[in-house]
Every structure is written in C-alpha cells, then in structure tokens.
Amino acid sequence: MNFKYYLGVIVAVPLLPLMYFQGKNIRKKIPQLPEAKEPKGFVNGDFNKTINILSIGESTIAGVGIDFHKNGFTGTLANTLSTELKNNVNWRVYAKSGYTVKQVCEKIIPKIEETATDIIVIGMGGNDAFTLNSPKKWISDINKLINLLQDKYPNTPIFFTNMPPIKEFPAFTKTIKFVIGNLVEILGKELKNVVQNKENVFYFDEIITLKEWSKKHSLSSSNSTIYFSDGVHPSKLTYQIWGKEIGEFIVKTKK
C-alpha cells in the first residue's frame, strides 16, 4: 500500500502548483456554510432503556451543510439505532470543521464531558487527505485517537464511518479528484488494516459512489448535486442516507 502512496506522490508533485491555484478558485466559489446547531439530542422511543452515543470528527460530523444536528447525520443515526435496538438514545456531537485526526486528539478529546458512553462513532479522513498526510502519519494519529478513547471508555465499541467520497465532489477539478481522491482511498485501506488488529473497533469500509447510492435508494443519478449542499459537504438527503447506513452497520455488527 505504501508503494501505491509513493507512486502517487511522484505523480502528484508536478501537479501541486496547479492544484494550489485550482484550490484557491474553488474556495472563492464555495459558500462558507456554518456548522449545524444544537449538538445534543434525545430520541424518546418510549422504551425502558436509554443508550448514549458520541459522534466525533471533522466537518461532516460537525454538520456543515445542515441546519440542526437532529436533521443530519447524528440525528438520523440516533433515530435508526433507537428503532432497531429498541432503546431511547441520548446523543452528543464533538466535531470541528477543518480538523485532522491529530487536531481531534489534541483539541476535542480532552473536552469531552461524558464519563461513560455506549457507542462512539468517528468520521474522519477528508482533512488528512487534503493536508496530504502520509499513511504512516495517518495511522500514527489514528492509533493515538483509539488509545485515548479506549483509555477513557475501556469497554465502549468504536465505529469508524466510511471515508468521504472525494472523487464524487462536483466542486472539485479532475486533478484534485485524482490526487486527493486516491489518497483518501489509500488512507481508508490503511485504516481497515489497523482496525482488524484492534479489539472492539470497527470500520465501515464501503466506498461511496453516487451511482450505487442512487440505485440502492431509487434516486436520480443524473443529478449528483442533490447529494451536496455546496459541492463539497453533504446535503440533508446525504446526511440522512449516510446516518441510516452507519446505524444499520452498527446494529449488524452488534448482532
């Protein structure tokens, strides 16, 4: 896998000046959307038991592109788990747009208030790819993140979401999709290898393609913009499809 990364580096280096200017133009065109509001919630399914969930991550977990967390990824995830597991769900989001795994370890994990939780969901990878982190650095930071969480919550299962589908982002040029999209897939494969050797840690490794999502959910694949709020971040529809899929993955894994 590292061979593929270093081959990618050789190909990417001559493209970096072009990507720099393309990136500047993209940032000018993309609207600056705020993070979702109200990062706490409760799903009352009128059950006898309540479970607690923590969602941790970057901009997608922070809900950029959606109004309230209850209408986005974590809200949908909580609703799915409540229905499938027959539990009320108390949920909390700890996430920040633009953060890498290293920044999550340093700036978010120490601020988590909960002393106990039943499920931890982590969504990362985009910013580590955009900052061109190497697989070695990525895995080092991932191991640190897992260790910090397992020290804090020794018996709590940790679920990593699938990596962001950068190759599908309509706002990006073909060059950026090629370089960053391939890198994020390499990081995903490295994450899969690490998780296989960890107890009580799981990774939903399905690569998202809008064509397959459209077929699976009977949506129009000809209009890919329905999946995005700004050409980069998910739309309400995408957050809810994604949250439901991760919820179903967690239920299947627990069974």
C-alpha positions as CSV (number, residue, x, y, z in Angstrom):
1,M,0.0,0.0,0.0
2,N,2.9,2.4,0.8
3,F,4.2,1.7,-2.7
4,K,0.9,3.0,-4.1
5,Y,1.2,6.1,-1.9
6,Y,4.8,6.8,-3.0
7,L,3.9,6.3,-6.7
8,G,1.1,8.7,-6.1
9,V,3.5,11.2,-4.6
10,I,5.7,11.0,-7.7
11,V,2.7,11.7,-9.9
12,A,1.2,14.4,-7.7
13,V,4.3,16.6,-7.1
14,P,4.3,18.2,-10.6
15,L,0.6,18.8,-10.2
16,L,0.9,20.7,-6.8
17,P,1.2,24.2,-8.3
18,L,-1.9,23.6,-10.5
19,M,-3.8,22.2,-7.5
20,Y,-2.9,25.2,-5.4
21,F,-4.4,27.6,-7.9
22,Q,-7.4,25.4,-8.5
23,G,-8.0,25.1,-4.8
24,K,-7.9,28.9,-4.3
25,N,-10.5,29.3,-7.1
26,I,-12.7,26.6,-5.5
27,R,-12.6,28.3,-2.1
28,K,-13.7,31.6,-3.7
29,K,-16.7,29.9,-5.3
30,I,-17.9,27.7,-2.5
31,P,-20.1,29.4,0.1
32,Q,-18.9,29.3,3.7
33,L,-21.5,27.3,5.4
34,P,-21.8,27.2,9.2
35,E,-21.8,24.0,11.3
36,A,-25.1,22.6,12.4
37,K,-26.7,23.9,15.6
38,E,-27.7,22.0,18.8
39,P,-25.1,19.3,19.1
40,K,-27.1,17.5,21.8
41,G,-30.3,15.5,21.4
42,F,-32.5,12.8,22.8
43,V,-34.6,10.3,20.9
44,N,-37.5,9.2,23.0
45,G,-38.8,5.9,21.6
46,D,-40.8,5.3,24.8
47,F,-38.5,2.3,25.7
48,N,-37.4,1.2,29.1
49,K,-33.7,1.6,28.4
50,T,-31.5,4.5,27.1
51,I,-28.2,4.3,25.4
52,N,-25.7,7.0,24.9
53,I,-23.8,7.9,21.7
54,L,-20.9,10.2,21.0
55,S,-20.2,11.4,17.4
56,I,-16.7,12.7,16.9
57,G,-15.0,14.1,13.8
58,E,-14.5,16.7,11.1
59,S,-16.9,18.9,9.1
60,T,-19.3,16.2,8.1
61,I,-19.8,15.2,11.7
62,A,-20.0,18.9,12.6
63,G,-22.9,19.1,10.2
64,V,-21.7,21.6,7.8
65,G,-24.4,22.0,5.2
66,I,-27.4,21.2,7.5
67,D,-29.4,23.4,9.9
68,F,-29.7,21.3,13.0
69,H,-27.8,18.1,14.0
70,K,-31.2,16.3,14.6
71,N,-31.9,16.6,10.9
72,G,-28.4,15.4,9.8
73,F,-26.0,12.5,10.3
74,T,-26.1,12.1,14.1
75,G,-29.8,12.7,14.4
76,T,-30.6,10.1,11.7
77,L,-28.1,7.7,13.2
78,A,-29.7,8.0,16.6
79,N,-33.2,7.5,15.2
80,T,-32.1,4.4,13.3
81,L,-30.4,2.9,16.4
82,S,-33.5,3.7,18.6
83,T,-35.8,1.9,16.2
84,E,-33.5,-1.1,15.5
85,L,-32.2,-1.6,19.1
86,K,-35.5,-0.7,20.9
87,N,-33.8,1.9,23.1
88,N,-34.1,5.6,23.7
89,V,-30.9,7.3,22.5
90,N,-29.1,10.2,24.2
91,W,-26.6,11.7,21.7
92,R,-23.9,14.3,21.6
93,V,-21.6,15.6,18.8
94,Y,-18.0,16.6,19.3
95,A,-16.7,17.8,15.9
96,K,-15.0,20.7,14.2
97,S,-14.8,21.7,10.5
98,G,-11.2,21.6,9.2
99,Y,-9.8,19.3,11.9
100,T,-7.4,16.4,11.2
101,V,-7.2,13.4,13.4
102,K,-4.2,15.0,15.2
103,Q,-6.3,18.1,16.0
104,V,-9.2,16.0,17.2
105,C,-6.8,14.2,19.6
106,E,-5.4,17.5,20.9
107,K,-8.4,19.8,20.9
108,I,-11.6,17.7,21.1
109,I,-10.9,14.6,23.1
110,P,-9.8,16.5,26.2
111,K,-13.0,18.5,26.1
112,I,-15.4,15.5,26.1
113,E,-17.5,15.8,29.3
114,E,-19.2,12.4,29.3
115,T,-17.7,9.9,31.8
116,A,-19.5,7.0,30.1
117,T,-21.0,6.2,26.7
118,D,-22.3,3.1,25.0
119,I,-21.3,3.8,21.3
120,I,-18.7,6.0,19.7
121,V,-18.9,7.0,16.1
122,I,-15.9,8.7,14.3
123,G,-16.0,10.3,10.9
124,M,-12.5,11.4,9.7
125,G,-10.3,11.3,6.7
126,G,-11.1,14.3,4.4
127,N,-8.8,16.9,6.1
128,D,-6.0,14.4,6.5
129,A,-6.1,13.8,2.7
130,F,-6.3,17.5,1.9
131,T,-3.3,18.2,4.1
132,L,-1.5,15.4,2.2
133,N,-0.8,13.4,5.3
134,S,1.2,10.2,4.6
135,P,-0.3,6.8,5.5
136,K,2.3,6.4,8.2
137,K,1.3,9.8,9.9
138,W,-2.4,9.0,9.5
139,I,-2.1,5.6,11.2
140,S,0.0,7.0,14.0
141,D,-2.7,9.6,14.6
142,I,-5.5,7.0,14.3
143,N,-3.8,4.8,16.9
144,K,-3.4,7.7,19.2
145,L,-7.1,8.6,18.8
146,I,-8.2,5.0,19.5
147,N,-5.9,4.7,22.5
148,L,-7.2,8.0,24.0
149,L,-10.8,6.8,23.6
150,Q,-10.2,3.3,24.9
151,D,-8.4,4.8,28.0
152,K,-11.4,7.0,28.6
153,Y,-14.1,4.4,27.7
154,P,-12.5,0.9,28.0
155,N,-15.5,-1.2,27.1
156,T,-17.2,1.0,24.5
157,P,-17.2,-0.1,20.9
158,I,-15.8,2.4,18.4
159,F,-17.2,2.6,14.9
160,F,-15.4,4.5,12.1
161,T,-17.6,5.7,9.2
162,N,-16.5,5.2,5.6
163,M,-14.2,7.7,4.1
164,P,-15.5,10.8,2.3
165,P,-16.1,10.2,-1.4
166,I,-13.8,12.9,-2.7
167,K,-13.9,11.6,-6.2
168,E,-17.6,12.4,-6.3
169,F,-17.4,16.0,-5.1
170,P,-18.8,18.1,-8.0
171,A,-16.9,21.3,-6.9
172,F,-13.5,19.7,-7.5
173,T,-11.5,19.5,-10.6
174,K,-10.4,16.2,-12.2
175,T,-6.8,16.8,-11.0
176,I,-7.9,17.3,-7.3
177,K,-10.3,14.3,-7.5
178,F,-7.5,12.2,-8.9
179,V,-4.8,13.1,-6.3
180,I,-6.8,13.7,-3.2
181,G,-9.4,11.1,-4.1
182,N,-6.8,8.3,-4.5
183,L,-5.1,9.4,-1.3
184,V,-8.2,9.2,0.8
185,E,-8.8,5.7,-0.5
186,I,-5.3,4.7,0.5
187,L,-5.9,6.1,4.0
188,G,-9.1,4.1,4.1
189,K,-7.3,0.8,3.3
190,E,-4.7,1.6,6.0
191,L,-7.5,2.3,8.5
192,K,-9.1,-1.1,7.6
193,N,-5.8,-2.9,8.3
194,V,-5.3,-1.2,11.7
195,V,-8.9,-1.9,12.8
196,Q,-8.6,-5.6,12.1
197,N,-6.0,-5.8,14.9
198,K,-8.0,-3.8,17.4
199,E,-10.5,-5.2,19.9
200,N,-14.0,-3.6,19.8
201,V,-13.1,-1.2,17.0
202,F,-14.9,-1.4,13.6
203,Y,-14.7,0.3,10.2
204,F,-17.4,0.6,7.6
205,D,-15.1,0.3,4.6
206,E,-17.7,0.6,1.8
207,I,-16.5,3.2,-0.8
208,I,-19.4,5.6,-1.5
209,T,-20.3,6.1,-5.2
210,L,-23.3,8.2,-6.1
211,K,-24.2,5.8,-8.9
212,E,-24.6,2.9,-6.4
213,W,-26.3,5.1,-3.8
214,S,-28.8,6.2,-6.4
215,K,-29.5,2.7,-7.5
216,K,-29.8,1.5,-3.9
217,H,-32.2,4.3,-2.8
218,S,-34.1,4.7,-6.1
219,L,-32.8,8.2,-6.7
220,S,-31.8,10.0,-9.9
221,S,-28.1,9.5,-10.6
222,S,-28.2,12.1,-13.4
223,N,-28.4,14.9,-10.8
224,S,-25.5,14.5,-8.5
225,T,-26.0,17.9,-6.9
226,I,-28.9,16.6,-4.8
227,Y,-26.2,14.9,-2.7
228,F,-24.3,18.1,-1.8
229,S,-25.1,21.4,-0.1
230,D,-22.2,23.3,-1.6
231,G,-20.4,20.9,-4.0
232,V,-18.3,19.5,-1.1
233,H,-20.4,19.0,2.0
234,P,-23.4,16.7,2.2
235,S,-27.0,17.8,1.7
236,K,-29.8,16.9,4.1
237,L,-30.6,13.9,1.9
238,T,-27.0,12.6,2.0
239,Y,-26.6,13.1,5.8
240,Q,-29.8,11.1,6.3
241,I,-28.9,8.3,3.9
242,W,-25.4,8.1,5.5
243,G,-26.6,8.2,9.1
244,K,-29.1,5.4,8.4
245,E,-26.4,3.2,6.7
246,I,-24.0,3.7,9.6
247,G,-26.8,2.9,12.1
248,E,-27.6,-0.3,10.2
249,F,-23.9,-1.2,10.2
250,I,-23.7,-0.8,13.9
251,V,-26.8,-2.9,14.5
252,K,-25.4,-5.6,12.2
253,T,-22.0,-5.6,14.0
254,K,-23.6,-5.7,17.5
255,K,-25.7,-8.7,16.5
